[in-house]
Amino acid sequence: MEASIDLSKNIKQSEYFYEVLKSVNGLSTNKYFAYGGAIRGGKTYVTLFILIYLCGRYPGSRWHVIRKDLSVLKSTTIPSFQKLIAGSKNWKVLNDPGNTRAQHINGSQIFFKSESLAQDPSLNDFLGLETNGIFMEQAEELSIKLWEKSLERSGSWYIDPMPPAFIFLTFNPTQNWVKEKFHMASLDGRLKTPYYYLTALPNDNPFVTQDQWSAWNQMADRYKQQFVLGDWTDFNDGNNRWAFAYESDKHDWEPKESEEVISKNNPLYLSFDFNRNPISCCVIQHINSEVRVIEQIKLANSDIYALCDYIKVYYPNFLYIITGDSTGRNSSALVKDNLNYYMVIKQALNLGSGQMRQPVVNPSIQENQVLVNSILANYKVKIHKDKAKALIYDLKNVKISADNKIEKSSRTDETQQADALDCFRYWCNTFLKSFLKTPK
């Protein structure tokens, strides 16, 4: 049994596949195929199927699927590929350390590789890469340097017969290089062969469920416009504010004298950020579908031991639940006895393992921004105007850079420290991630 896909269900997928097929059969000179528009248009699935088809058509061929890092490959792309080949005796997936690949019985291979730009800014790991073609998945998360490297390396694995030196790209609306190179060039008629560009929306995909549409309706409006409706407008508010959905009138909370600020009958969430100076913790309760940020603790020139002492003094006898920065799992010279931060917290606050909800890895900035702004836009969030003013300051001032990173180039600049924002977004990712199925 070979992998298969029913192209009759999704007309855009069918159109894309047959454009590639025309090139394979010498009826077109197109080599660079871009599939963009919005989430859940069926982009990844059909492109993986095309690679499977090419492997069968050209025995001994080599193809590379590239995403920004290995974790997203393992959580998204590889499971999609495995779904396509389920039941096929012609394929097996090999998970050798640092070399995840799928191998066809005829000798063809598909390699799953990360760009890892932060660790390899010169892309030295791609020097000498021998491949017939490359699939840049979610190309808006990849660098233009990788695009140039793909042009250089595609067609470098020599077999007989040789397939066309294809490059495939999928992407969602963004404001970086893919917008100019593909979307704008297509709009104004500059996109010519060997380039091909097709747009697709969730409406084009009959497999999108009502649950997914319901989740998308929880998005901040600008994200729904961008990711669901395929709008390429630059939605920045003029100063690239990370938390653009924060509004003082809506979120700032000045409790009345008769108002209950904190409830002894509900858990107290503590979300930590482990900057050396200041060390920070966000104190939160989640009661009746309402988020209350009770305090943003920031202790200058201090340490985790003093922070835990502060919590025990000002918030005694609560059921604590802990989350925060994943790097707190690592051993640090800043804590005693070769412990890590979370071990110290667990001991100091006398916690059980079930109270420790620290993440293994921190959430990606882009997906976390979608989640946090959608929560601010469509969920009830109250932030104590006095005790959590550090978080309010970050929500007002922290900016996002052109490459979708929180600006922290100068940690001495208070607008770029973002430690309070980090505490809040870590909490949202741990405890309210189900509020929204963020775009992939």
DRENNUMAR-758491 format. One record per residue (C-alpha): z, x, y; residue in one letter. Coordinates in steps of 0.02 Angstrom, whole numbers, padded with zeros to 5 digits, always signed. Layout:
BEGIN
ZXYA ...
***
This chain:
BEGIN
+00000+00000+00000M -00048+00068+00172E +00040+00025+00336A -00034-00129+00421S -00019-00233+00579I -00086-00406+00619D -00187-00379+00778L -00238-00562+00785S -00067-00610+00855K -00074-00499+01010N -00242-00496+01098I -00196-00347+01208K -00146-00243+01058Q -00312-00287+00977S -00409-00238+01133E -00319-00072+01144Y -00344-00030+00960F -00530-00067+00964Y -00556+00040+01119E -00483+00186+01022V -00590+00140+00871L -00746+00146+00980K -00704+00323+01030S -00671+00374+00849V -00843+00307+00801N -00935+00392+00945G -00964+00233+01044L -00854+00288+01190S -00806+00453+01272T -00629+00395+01315N -00491+00514+01257K -00340+00474+01366Y -00271+00301+01329F -00132+00228+01436A -00045+00064+01395Y +00072+00005+01534G +00133-00148+01624G +00305-00209+01569A +00431-00207+01429I +00398-00286+01260R +00210-00294+01279G +00188-00217+01106G +00139-00045+01174K +00238+00069+01059T +00203-00026+00900Y +00014-00027+00915V +00008+00156+00970T +00109+00210+00818L -00009+00107+00710F -00156+00198+00789I -00078+00365+00742L -00055+00302+00563I -00237+00249+00560Y -00294+00419+00627L -00191+00508+00494C -00282+00410+00359G -00452+00434+00441R -00430+00623+00464Y -00341+00703+00314P -00234+00853+00360G -00224+00804+00544S -00069+00832+00652R -00004+00717+00789W +00149+00728+00901H +00255+00586+00971V +00359+00644+01120I +00504+00561+01211R +00627+00629+01336K +00762+00672+01208D +00800+00663+01024L +00929+00524+01038S +00802+00396+01103V +00677+00448+00970L +00805+00413+00836K +00862+00249+00911S +00693+00174+00958T +00531+00260+00908T +00572+00319+00732I +00643+00149+00677P +00483+00066+00741S +00379+00189+00642F +00483+00162+00485Q +00459-00025+00503K +00271+00000+00506L +00267+00105+00348I +00397+00004+00253A +00336-00021+00074G +00199+00110+00087S +00195+00242-00050K +00081+00350+00056N +00215+00401+00182W +00382+00488+00183K +00493+00535+00330V +00569+00709+00327L +00725+00743+00432N +00736+00931+00429D +00850+00996+00569P +00748+01008+00728G +00588+00953+00640N +00583+00766+00610T +00412+00717+00545R +00319+00590+00440A +00201+00654+00306Q +00052+00562+00232H -00001+00589+00052I -00166+00663+00116N -00077+00803+00211G -00080+00723+00384S +00082+00732+00483Q +00162+00647+00633I +00296+00750+00720F +00433+00670+00826F +00480+00790+00964K +00586+00783+01123S +00533+00853+01291E +00713+00907+01331S +00664+00957+01507L +00842+00996+01562A +00863+01123+01423Q +00684+01189+01429D +00618+01168+01607P +00468+01282+01574S +00424+01188+01413L +00422+01351+01318N +00449+01254+01157D +00272+01185+01176F +00189+01354+01190L +00071+01375+01045G +00091+01194+00988L -00051+01153+00867E -00094+00970+00867T -00241+00851+00863N -00163+00732+00989G -00005+00680+01078I +00082+00514+01109F +00189+00521+01268M +00302+00371+01242E +00387+00302+01398Q +00288+00428+01500A +00378+00375+01659E +00529+00467+01587E +00426+00623+01551L +00366+00756+01672S +00192+00783+01740I +00214+00959+01672K +00215+00884+01498L +00056+00787+01538W -00027+00952+01586E +00040+01034+01429K -00031+00889+01326S -00203+00918+01402L -00187+01101+01355E -00129+01078+01175R -00222+00922+01114S -00364+00968+00996G -00287+01137+00952S -00263+01100+00765W -00430+01135+00682Y -00485+01030+00534I -00650+00966+00467D -00695+00836+00522P -00609+00854+00692M -00540+00696+00774P -00557+00672+00962P -00419+00763+01060A -00326+00604+01104F -00178+00581+01221I -00090+00413+01217F +00035+00357+01348L +00148+00204+01363T +00250+00167+01518F +00333+00034+01624N +00315+00013+01813P +00388+00162+01904T +00367+00263+02063Q +00325+00433+01991N +00166+00522+01935W +00105+00390+01811V +00089+00262+01951K -00034+00368+02049E -00126+00443+01901K -00155+00280+01807F -00102+00120+01895H -00160+00156+02072M -00315+00247+02011A -00360+00093+01909S -00329-00026+02054L -00442+00064+02175D -00578+00106+02049G -00545+00293+02033R -00502+00287+01848L -00657+00338+01753K -00697+00394+01576T -00621+00486+01481P -00472+00383+01546Y -00433+00208+01486Y -00291+00100+01552Y -00232-00070+01490L -00087-00174+01557T +00017-00296+01456A +00167-00409+01488L +00296-00491+01374P +00192-00651+01390N +00057-00561+01292D +00174-00531+01145N +00205-00685+01035P +00351-00598+00948F +00463-00596+01103V +00609-00712+01067T +00693-00841+01176Q +00852-00736+01166D +00759-00592+01247Q +00695-00704+01387W +00873-00769+01413S +00939-00591+01425A +00804-00542+01550W +00855-00688+01660N +01022-00597+01682Q +00935-00448+01762M +00948-00412+01946A +00794-00493+02024D +00706-00331+02065R +00722-00271+01886Y +00652-00434+01820K +00505-00414+01939Q +00479-00233+01885Q +00512-00231+01698F +00468-00409+01645V +00335-00463+01770L +00255-00291+01785G +00274-00271+01974D +00240-00092+02032W +00316-00120+02206T +00437+00013+02267D +00596-00089+02271F +00709+00044+02348N +00812-00024+02492D +00758+00117+02609G +00892+00244+02564N +00883+00248+02374N +01056+00173+02351R +01103+00180+02167W +01207+00020+02170A +01086-00083+02273F +01160-00247+02208A +01332-00210+02280Y +01374-00322+02429E +01536-00307+02529S +01551-00493+02560D +01526-00532+02376K +01623-00394+02289H +01762-00332+02403D +01927-00411+02352W +02076-00427+02467E +02206-00521+02362P +02306-00658+02443K +02495-00650+02434E +02502-00788+02303S +02360-00717+02199E +02390-00632+02033E +02320-00457+02049V +02358-00394+01874I +02400-00487+01714S +02528-00423+01591K +02451-00536+01459N +02282-00447+01459N +02228-00270+01411P +02217-00138+01546L +02057-00038+01536Y +02062+00143+01592L +01894+00229+01619S +01904+00417+01652F +01796+00546+01737D +01850+00726+01709F +01794+00818+01865N +01913+00962+01897R +01941+00906+02076N +01970+00763+02092P +02010+00696+01920I +01980+00509+01918S +02018+00348+01826C +01962+00169+01857C +02091+00034+01816V +02007-00128+01763I +02049-00296+01687Q +01921-00418+01615H +01991-00594+01623I +01898-00759+01597N +01726-00681+01624S +01785-00595+01782E +01794-00407+01808V +01939-00350+01918R +01939-00170+01976V +02122-00152+02017I +02126+00031+02069E +02018+00185+02076Q +02137+00329+02050I +02083+00498+02118K +02203+00644+02109L +02151+00800+02204A +02202+00972+02141N +02277+00894+01986S +02250+00879+01799D +02246+00755+01655I +02433+00771+01624Y +02475+00719+01802A +02348+00577+01792L +02429+00509+01634C +02600+00522+01717D +02534+00422+01864Y +02472+00285+01747I +02640+00276+01656K +02733+00259+01820V +02622+00130+01906Y +02556+00035+01755Y +02694+00037+01624P +02701-00072+01467N +02519-00123+01459F +02401-00126+01312L +02288+00017+01366Y +02107+00030+01309I +02021+00194+01348I +01841+00244+01386T +01753+00363+01505G +01651+00522+01511D +01592+00577+01337S +01619+00760+01383T +01806+00727+01372G +01783+00745+01183R +01747+00930+01204N +01884+01061+01197S +01926+01127+01369S +02021+01273+01443A +02091+01147+01567L +02204+01068+01436V +02339+01147+01329K +02342+01193+01145D +02152+01184+01121N +02154+00996+01140L +02020+00891+01225N +02049+00766+01364Y +02051+00613+01251Y +02177+00693+01134M +02291+00722+01283V +02270+00542+01342I +02304+00474+01168K +02464+00576+01152Q +02526+00551+01330A +02504+00362+01328L +02558+00343+01145N +02396+00258+01092L +02324+00207+00925G +02149+00253+00870S +02090+00074+00899G +02130+00091+01083Q +02013+00240+01104M +01835+00182+01145R +01762+00341+01219Q +01573+00358+01194P +01490+00493+01091V +01358+00520+01227V +01349+00461+01407N +01224+00322+01447P +01058+00368+01525S +01060+00352+01714I +00907+00238+01721Q +00961+00113+01590E +01140+00117+01655N +01078+00079+01831Q +00987-00075+01766V +01145-00134+01676L +01268-00102+01818V +01160-00180+01954N +01124-00331+01845S +01313-00353+01818I +01344-00337+02005L +01206-00463+02040A +01244-00594+01908N +01424-00572+01847Y +01587-00601+01938K +01653-00432+01994V +01801-00410+02113K +01845-00236+02181I +02014-00211+02265H +01972-00172+02446K +02118-00053+02471D +02163+00021+02303K +01983+00040+02242A +01907+00094+02407K +01842+00254+02325A +01732+00150+02211L +01674+00042+02357I +01628+00201+02449Y +01522+00262+02303D +01437+00094+02281L +01388+00099+02464K +01336+00281+02475N +01284+00361+02311V +01096+00384+02301K +00971+00405+02161I +00840+00541+02165S +00654+00524+02136A +00676+00576+01954D +00805+00438+01922N +00960+00547+01931K +01119+00519+02028I +01115+00645+02170E +01253+00772+02142K +01172+00927+02212S +01319+00958+02328S +01485+00913+02250R +01570+00955+02415T +01477+00811+02496D +01582+00655+02465E +01427+00546+02457T +01366+00648+02308Q +01525+00664+02205Q +01500+00493+02121A +01657+00513+02014D +01718+00336+02052A +01547+00264+02015L +01542+00363+01853D +01707+00286+01798C +01643+00110+01832F +01473+00132+01750R +01552+00210+01595Y +01662+00055+01579W +01514-00063+01601C +01417+00030+01468N +01560+00023+01342T +01621-00155+01367F +01481-00256+01449L +01326-00180+01372K +01293-00342+01279S +01274-00430+01447F +01099-00364+01455L +00971-00295+01336K +00909-00155+01446T +00724-00109+01447P +00657+00022+01330K 
***
